[in-house]
Amino acid sequence: MAMLAGGRDAQINVTPMIDILLVLLIIFMVIGPASSGFDTETPQPAANAAPRVQRDVDCGRKPMGRFEWTGTRCRFQNSRAS
């Protein structure tokens, strides 16, 4: 904490910040129950669409600094090991 001349401690007045936070709290408490949300329409898949196949993705760093993505070796421009 900074010391002022004369040995007094400098302290920040937090009263205005607390006042603003209380006002915002009251506003959100009043608006929250009053708003019932909004209706959205989510897209539906086409009837003739093929089902999507879920695949596992495996990525990692192998010995000697190599990177592999689902069994395929990857190269990065900023990679130290090539």
Secondary structure, 3 states (H helix, E strand, C coil): CCECCCCCECCCCCHHHHHHHHHHHHHHHHHHHHCCCCCCCCCCCCCCCCCCCCCCCCEEECHHHCEEECCEEECCCCCCCC
